[in-house]
Amino acid sequence: MAYGGGTWLVQNKVLPGTYINFVSKERAELVFSDRGYAAIGVELDWGIDEEIFKVENGDFIENSTKYFGHSYDSDKLKGLRDFFKYTQTGYIYKLNTGGAKATNAFGSARYTGERGNDIKISIQANVDNTSLFDVTTFVDSEKVDVQTVAAAQDLKTNDFVIFKSDATLAVTAGTPMTGGTNGTVTGASHQNF
């Protein structure tokens, strides 16, 4: 605490040196984040197509796999980590269009892109009730969703897979999705952004 300068509301100083905190007459105070808003168009291998979507800084840290298909510490998200260093709210646009969704016998990836090829669906008989199935969705080796159902029409869409309601559930150690492609970035993609 500085003498005569009052208390600091935020510690946002990045350079060493002397900072002066001017204190004036008491008044109503609104405390806003000292970070701002920014928009960026990027090439992604997972995410919402042809739409600007909003991601808060905290959501990026906690739910980056949901939004971008990779964990927060992944090398593929280095550019976005830098983007969110001084941004509270980011508006993201996926520039690459025309890609394909990965699919398998049980469903399709929620978004287009090569990251969908890393999704596997495992189906096991439920240990408590053998007439039910435990359907597990994996991204790489990370378990992202588990549902216990009697038939495919009971499966709910999750953050990664849109399930086929007419699929026949059968025990499988892990059925990978295939056929996902990223699409291309064109001048029109930048204009649309």
N, C-alpha and C positions, 0 to 999 in steps of 0.2 A: 504494500500500500504506500502510495506516495504521500508525503506530508503536504497538506494544503491543497492537494489536487483532487481529493475525493477518491472514490473507488472506481475502478475500471469496469465497464459493463462486459466487454469482450477483450480477449487477448488475441489481437490479430496482427501484431507487429512482427514483421519478418526480418527486419534489418536491425542491428544493434545501434544504440544511440539514445538520445534523450527525446522523450515524447512529453508533450504538455497536455494535460487534461483540464480544459477550462470548465469551471463550474459557475453556473449562473443561478438566478432565482428559481426556486422550485416551481415546476409546472408539470402538467400531465405528460406522461412519457409513453411513447410507443417504441418497443424494442423490436426492431426488424433484424433478420439475419444479416450479417455483414457480407453475405455472398449473394450473387445475383442470378439472373436468368440468362440462358444461352441456348442457341440452336446449332445443330451440326448435322450434316449429311454424311453418312459413312457407309462403307461396303461391309456388310455383315453376312455371316453364314447361318444366321437364325434371327428371327424377329418379324414384326408386323410389316407387311408389304404395302408400299405405296400409300403410306399414311404417316403423318407426324404424330408420334406418341410421346407422352410426358413421363419422365422418370425423375423422382426426387433423389437427392443425394443419399439419403438413408436407404431408400429402396434399392439403389444401385449396389450399395455395399451388401445388403442382406439378401436381395433377390436377383442378383445378376444372372444366375443360371436360368431363371424364369424368363427374363427379358431378352438376354443375349446368348443363351445357350452354353455359357462358360462360367466357371467360378470366378469370383472377384479377383483372385490372384493369378489368373491365367494370363500367359503372355499375349494371347489374342485380344485381351481387353486393356492392354497398356495404354493405348491412345485414349480410351474412354476414362481410364483412371486419371490421367492427366487432365482431361476435360472437366471432370468432376472435382478437381482439387479446389477450385475457387468458384464453383457453381452450386447453388442450392437446388435449382430446378433446371433440368435439361430437356430440351425438345429434340428428339432424335428422329431422323428419317433414314430409312434403309434405301440406299441408292441403287443397288443391283436389283433388276427386275427380270421377269421371264424365267425364273428358276422353277424347279419341280420339287414337289413334296416327296419325301421318302415314304415307302409303304411296306406293309407285309400282310399276311392273311388276316390279321386281327384289327388293323386300323391304318391310319396315315398320320404322318407328323403334322402338328398343328400349323407349322410355318414351312415355307420353302427354304432350301439351303442344304449344304453338305452336312451340317451338324445333325440333321435328322438321321443320317446314316449311322450315327453313334447310339441310337436308341434301340433298346432290346425290350421285348415283352416276355416275361417268364410266367408260366401258368402252372400251378401246383394244386393238388387236391388239398382241401382244407382238412386239418388234422382233427378238428372237433366234429365236423359234419362232412362226410365223404361225398355228399350230393352237391356240395358247394366247391367253388374254385377260388384260390387266392391269385389274383392277377397283379403282378408287380411290374412297374415300368422302371427301367434303368436308363440313365444317360451315362455312357462309359460304364463305370462300375458303381456309380452312385445311385442308390435307391431313391426315386423321387415321388413314387405314388404306389399305394397298395389298396386294392379293393377286393372284397369278398362277395362274390355273386354266384347265382345259380346258372345264368345264361348271359350271352353277349349283350342282349338288349338291356340288361340291368347295369351295364358299365357306364360310368359318367365320364365325359370328356375331362381330361386334366390339362395341366399347363403345357404338356408335350405331345399328347396323342389324342386324336379324334377316333374313337373306336367305331368299328363297323357293327351295327346292330344285328346283321344277318350272319355274322361269323359263327363258326362252330368252335366252342372252346375245347381244347384238348391239352393234356399235360405236355409241357415243353420246358426244357431247361433255360431256353432263351432264344427267341426268334428275332433276329436282327431286322431292322428296316433297311431298305436299299432303294436306290434310284434318286436320292435327293441331290439336286444341283443348285448352285448359287445364282445363276443368271448373270447378266452383264450390266456394267455401268455405261451409260451413254450420255451424250450431251442433253438429251431430252430428260434424263433422270435428274440432272442438276437443275434444269428449268422447272420441272415439276416441284422440286423442293423449294 
